[in-house]
């Protein structure tokens, strides 16, 4: 997410479902011109951990962690006050696969409290026309992702298939959508994480080395 998403100069960014806060921290380090980064997390323990991680990295002036349900974030943020929404939403249906006994992992992986439709619903209020949403989601549910975007007023604009290995199938997708955008969709070259056993690809290595001014 942090490496594939384009960050504009002085973008106002919010992540819905930040977990331990790793994505805002990477963005704050890599894209120094980002104006502000807000991050929302519903689980108290993870929100506390995210705040600790932000403090440990001395990023308090740039990153704000909010412990709340992003579906009810209306009173906390002004309408259209962000340029970019990020999210790795829960991607498994409640009846699909075994629910993890760890409640934190269960909420993060299964659509128990929110789904991708909720993400785009919140984003519709948070960004103006021309604002963007970037989502990482399973490739097998791409149709559901497109449907959620269209139904909430967003148009898919930039799609990247993410592969574990060069000859393997695409497991995830990274999709950027535009609020009120036209129909043209750009399909980027595939992104491969590994090029051999326990060996990151050149593209993956570059993500660790890049830093944007």
Buried (B, 14 or more C-beta within 10 A) or exposed (E): BBBBBEBBEEBBBBBBBBBBBBBBBBBBBBBEEBEBBBBBBBBEEBBBBBBEBBEEBEBEEBBBBBBBBBBEBEEEBEEBBBBBBBBBBBBBEEEEEEBBEEEEEBBBBBBBBBBBBBBBBBBBBBBEEEBBBBBBBBBEBBEBBBBBBEEBBBBBBBBBBBBEBEEEEBBBBBBBBBBEBEEEBEEEEEBBBBBEEEEBBEBBEEBEEEEEE
